[in-house]
Amino acid sequence: MAGLVRNIRILLEHAPTREILLSDHRAYPDRPFLAVSAAIIRAGRVLVVRRARAPAAGVFTLPGGVVEAGETLTQAVVREIFEETAMEIEPVGLAGHREMIVRDATGRIERHFVILAFAAHWRAGEPVLNAELVEARWIDPTELSGLPITEGLAPIVAAALERLRPGS
């Protein structure tokens, strides 16, 4: 109930945010959302995707999304990768984490995600984009420096490669 009252107050105080609040339950959260992503490795290359929607529109990152109630982290990353790319993966373990906190022009927290990034082997399929993505590329990890990428992506990819290295 407190969350509902808070959202009504925000609607009344900040008319420009009205559409965001009504259409996106992740905007102006009471707490962070838990999300997962995967550094999917195939023949030494990593899959990066370019987002179609804010807050990361036009930026290359790893595919992934929000963990649903009742899912394990591994189930969530397998599901999210399949939903976003139609690919099958084998998660091996965590490669790192990121926190994404986006503030609006007034300084209020508009978005807050804690993202656990997995190292994963590619198992089957080729990227088929959904509405959240505009591009997918298999790249050599050294190519990350030439792309607009999310903060902290390069160290996560490096950690994933290390985690998937034979003998690790």
TATAKA-V358054 format. One line per field, one symbol per residue. phi: phi as a letter, one per 20 degrees, with the letter a starting at -180 (. if undefined). burial: + if it has 9 or more other ideal C-beta (glycine too) atoms within 8 Angstrom, else -. Layout:
phi->???
burial->???
//
This chain:
phi->.fffffffgfgfecgfegffffdcfeelfebfeeccbbeedclmddedcdfecfedgndebefraffegnefffgffffffffecmddccfdrfdqbcddcddefenffebbcddeeeebefdandgcfdfecdaccecfgffgfedfcfgnfgfffffffffefgne
burial->-----++--++--+--++-++-----+++---++++++++++--+++++++----+--++++++++----+-+--+++++++-++-+++-++--++-+++-+------++++++++++++++--+-+-+---+--+--+-+--+--+-++--++-++++++-++----
//
